[in-house]
Amino acid sequence: MKTKHYNVFVIGSGIAGQTVAKACVKQKLTVAIADNREFGGTCANRGCDPKKIVIQFSALLEQSQRLEKIGVSKLPKISWKKVQQFKTQFVEDIPVETEESFKKLNIDLYHQSPEFINENEILVEGKTITADYFVIATGRTPRVLPIKGSKHLETSDAILNLKKIPKTASFIGSGYVGMEFATMLAILGCKVTIFEQGDKALSNFDQFLVEKLNKNIKIKYALNGEKMRHKSRKVFNTAGRIPSVKDLKLDNANIKLDETGIVVNDFLQSTTNKKVYACGDVSSLSLPLTPLSGLQGYIVGENIINNNKKEFQFPVVPSTVFTQPNLSSIGLQEDEAKKRYKNILVFKGEATDWFNAKKSNQNTYAYKIIVNKRTQEIVGAHILSERANENINLFSMAISNKMTVSEFKRLIFTYPSYSNDLKAMLADED
Ligand SMILES: Cc1cc2nc3c(=O)[nH]c(=O)nc-3n(C[C@H](O)[C@H](O)[C@H](O)COP(=O)(O)OP(=O)(O)OC[C@H]3O[C@@H](n4cnc5c(N)ncnc54)[C@H](O)[C@@H]3O)c2cc1C
C-alpha cells in the first residue's frame, strides 16, 4: 500500500484544529485534516452558537414574564418550530463552508477517524499516512453513564434539535450545559427535574451565587440508597464530557492519556510522543471553553512552525452559565484566594434593591468580588445578573491588567448601566 506524507496531520476540525491547520498551511507546510463528523466542530455546529440562538427566546419570555402587568399585557408566544428554522439557518452551512475554506488553502480533507498504527503512522480512509507532526484536536464527547437503560438517554445534540418542547424532561447532571438547557425548557413550559449525585449544582461556581440562582430553579436530588421512580418524556445525559479519543488507538503510538485528556507539556506536546501535539478540549491543560481552545490551537501552530518557542500559560478565562439570570465567573474563587494570599477582601451581596434590578422586576441579582488585601488588586469576580455574561469581560480586563479597587472605581461607565453597578459592588466589604 502506498504511504502518503504530510508535514502536519490534524485530527479534529473544531476551533483548535482549524487554527493549527490554517497557521501551518500559511507557512507553506503540507497539511491534512480529518473529522469523523460534520466539519466545523462542537461550538459552531452543536454547542455555544446554536445554544445561544435558542436560549435567547426563553430569555425573552422570562423577561416578559417579569414585566407582565407592569407594561407587558400579553406574553409573547414562542413558536419552537420557527426557532428551530432560524437556528438551522446558522448551522446548516457551517460544515460546507468550513470544508470550502480548507480546500481553498489546499488542505486535504479526510472524513473518518484515523487510527494510529505506530508512533509515526496513521491509517485513515484505507490509506497509510506519515507526518512530521500529528495534532490531536478531537474535543470532548458526552460521558456514557454506566447505568441500566443508558441507551435511552439523549444528549445536548438532541436538545438543540428538539421538534417540540416536551411536557416533562429529566436531566442527569447539573453542570453548566444541564443547567442552561434545564432553565430554557422550564421557561418554555416543560416540567423539568434535575438529578445530581453530588450535593450541589454547578460545583465549579461560587456557591453563594449558585444558591441564589437555585431559588428560581428547584433541583430534585435522588436520595441515596432509596429507590425512587420518576417518569418523564425525555431524559438527557448532561453528566459531563470526556476526551474524545476512543477510536484513535493512542496506545499504538505511545500517547499518554489520563482522565484530564492527552497529557501534554507546556508546549502542548504529548509527554510521551514528541511528534504529537494536543490542543483544545482534548488536551490535559484545557478548560472546555471555546476561547481557550482557539488559544491552544494558535500555540500549537506556533510551536510546530518555530520549533517549540511558545509555552502555554493559563490566561484569566471568564466563563458564563447561560441560565436566567446568567452566572459568570473569572479569576479565583474565594477558597482559592484564601489559599494563595495571606489576607483577602470579599465584597459580596445582593443587588435586588438596586435600580437595575428594580426597573426590570428582577428578584435575583448578586455578586462576589475577591481582592488581595495587601496589593488591593482584584483577583476574582463572580456575578449573577441579567448582564453578567457581558459585564464579566470588564473584570477580565481589570484582572489581566492587575487593576486595584480604586483604579477600577475611578473608571467612568455609562449611567444607568449594569457596568456602572460593578463599581458599586466594590463599595462595602463583607
Ligand atoms: C452544548 C454545549 C454548549 C457549549 N457552550 C459553550 C459556551 O457557551 N461557551 C464556550 O466557551 N464553550 C461552550 N462549549 C464548549 C465548546 O464547544 C468547546 O470548548 C469547543 O468547541 C472546543 O473546541 P475544540 O476545537 O477543542 O473541540 P471541538 O469543537 O469539539 O472539535 C473537535 C472535533 O473533532 C472531531 N472528532 C472527535 N473525535 C474524532 C475522531 N476520533 N476522529 C476525527 N475527528 C474526531 C469532532 O467531530 C469535532 O468536530 C459548549 C459545549 C457544548 C457541548
Ligand as a Chemical Component Dictionary entry (heavy atoms), coordinates in Angstrom:
data_LIG
# 
_chem_comp.id                   LIG 
_chem_comp.type                 NON-POLYMER 
_chem_comp.pdbx_formal_charge   0 
_chem_comp.three_letter_code    LIG 
# 
loop_
_chem_comp_atom.comp_id 
_chem_comp_atom.atom_id 
_chem_comp_atom.alt_atom_id 
_chem_comp_atom.type_symbol 
_chem_comp_atom.charge 
_chem_comp_atom.model_Cartn_x 
_chem_comp_atom.model_Cartn_y 
_chem_comp_atom.model_Cartn_z 
_chem_comp_atom.pdbx_ordinal 
LIG C1  C1  C 0 -23.976 22.153 24.431 1  
LIG C2  C2  C 0 -22.649 22.849 24.567 2  
LIG C3  C3  C 0 -22.636 24.198 24.838 3  
LIG C4  C4  C 0 -21.412 24.858 24.960 4  
LIG N1  N1  N 0 -21.430 26.195 25.243 5  
LIG C5  C5  C 0 -20.264 26.870 25.340 6  
LIG C6  C6  C 0 -20.252 28.272 25.589 7  
LIG O1  O1  O 0 -21.307 28.895 25.755 8  
LIG N2  N2  N 0 -19.064 28.902 25.641 9  
LIG C7  C7  C 0 -17.868 28.233 25.482 10 
LIG O2  O2  O 0 -16.801 28.864 25.526 11 
LIG N3  N3  N 0 -17.847 26.898 25.253 12 
LIG C8  C8  C 0 -19.016 26.207 25.181 13 
LIG N4  N4  N 0 -18.999 24.862 24.929 14 
LIG C9  C9  C 0 -17.689 24.185 24.804 15 
LIG C10 C10 C 0 -17.094 24.407 23.416 16 
LIG O3  O3  O 0 -17.994 23.958 22.437 17 
LIG C11 C11 C 0 -15.765 23.671 23.330 18 
LIG O4  O4  O 0 -14.907 24.140 24.344 19 
LIG C12 C12 C 0 -15.085 23.882 21.973 20 
LIG O5  O5  O 0 -15.922 23.535 20.917 21 
LIG C13 C13 C 0 -13.811 23.046 21.933 22 
LIG O6  O6  O 0 -13.173 23.205 20.698 23 
LIG P1  P1  P 0 -12.188 22.063 20.191 24 
LIG O7  O7  O 0 -11.689 22.524 18.868 25 
LIG O8  O8  O 0 -11.205 21.723 21.231 26 
LIG O9  O9  O 0 -13.103 20.769 20.027 27 
LIG P2  P2  P 0 -14.449 20.562 19.156 28 
LIG O10 O10 O 0 -15.066 21.849 18.728 29 
LIG O11 O11 O 0 -15.260 19.625 19.951 30 
LIG O12 O12 O 0 -13.895 19.874 17.853 31 
LIG C14 C14 C 0 -13.429 18.542 17.858 32 
LIG C15 C15 C 0 -13.704 17.943 16.506 33 
LIG O13 O13 O 0 -13.062 16.664 16.465 34 
LIG C16 C16 C 0 -13.932 15.705 15.859 35 
LIG N5  N5  N 0 -13.562 14.379 16.348 36 
LIG C17 C17 C 0 -13.786 13.835 17.560 37 
LIG N6  N6  N 0 -13.256 12.601 17.620 38 
LIG C18 C18 C 0 -12.704 12.358 16.398 39 
LIG C19 C19 C 0 -12.004 11.262 15.823 40 
LIG N7  N7  N 0 -11.772 10.144 16.518 41 
LIG N8  N8  N 0 -11.564 11.377 14.552 42 
LIG C20 C20 C 0 -11.799 12.508 13.837 43 
LIG N9  N9  N 0 -12.440 13.568 14.315 44 
LIG C21 C21 C 0 -12.883 13.497 15.596 45 
LIG C22 C22 C 0 -15.320 16.154 16.296 46 
LIG O14 O14 O 0 -16.289 15.677 15.405 47 
LIG C23 C23 C 0 -15.189 17.673 16.253 48 
LIG O15 O15 O 0 -15.558 18.196 15.004 49 
LIG C24 C24 C 0 -20.197 24.153 24.794 50 
LIG C25 C25 C 0 -20.213 22.779 24.514 51 
LIG C26 C26 C 0 -21.428 22.137 24.403 52 
LIG C27 C27 C 0 -21.429 20.669 24.091 53 
# 
loop_
_chem_comp_bond.comp_id 
_chem_comp_bond.atom_id_1 
_chem_comp_bond.atom_id_2 
_chem_comp_bond.value_order 
_chem_comp_bond.pdbx_ordinal 
LIG C1  C2  SING 1  
LIG C2  C3  SING 2  
LIG C2  C26 DOUB 3  
LIG C3  C4  DOUB 4  
LIG C4  N1  SING 5  
LIG C4  C24 SING 6  
LIG N1  C5  DOUB 7  
LIG C5  C6  SING 8  
LIG C5  C8  SING 9  
LIG C6  O1  DOUB 10 
LIG C6  N2  SING 11 
LIG N2  C7  SING 12 
LIG C7  O2  DOUB 13 
LIG C7  N3  SING 14 
LIG N3  C8  DOUB 15 
LIG C8  N4  SING 16 
LIG N4  C9  SING 17 
LIG N4  C24 SING 18 
LIG C9  C10 SING 19 
LIG C10 O3  SING 20 
LIG C10 C11 SING 21 
LIG C11 O4  SING 22 
LIG C11 C12 SING 23 
LIG C12 O5  SING 24 
LIG C12 C13 SING 25 
LIG C13 O6  SING 26 
LIG O6  P1  SING 27 
LIG P1  O7  DOUB 28 
LIG P1  O8  SING 29 
LIG P1  O9  SING 30 
LIG O9  P2  SING 31 
LIG P2  O10 DOUB 32 
LIG P2  O11 SING 33 
LIG P2  O12 SING 34 
LIG O12 C14 SING 35 
LIG C14 C15 SING 36 
LIG C15 O13 SING 37 
LIG C15 C23 SING 38 
LIG O13 C16 SING 39 
LIG C16 N5  SING 40 
LIG C16 C22 SING 41 
LIG N5  C17 SING 42 
LIG N5  C21 SING 43 
LIG C17 N6  DOUB 44 
LIG N6  C18 SING 45 
LIG C18 C19 SING 46 
LIG C18 C21 DOUB 47 
LIG C19 N7  SING 48 
LIG C19 N8  DOUB 49 
LIG N8  C20 SING 50 
LIG C20 N9  DOUB 51 
LIG N9  C21 SING 52 
LIG C22 O14 SING 53 
LIG C22 C23 SING 54 
LIG C23 O15 SING 55 
LIG C24 C25 DOUB 56 
LIG C25 C26 SING 57 
LIG C26 C27 SING 58 
# 
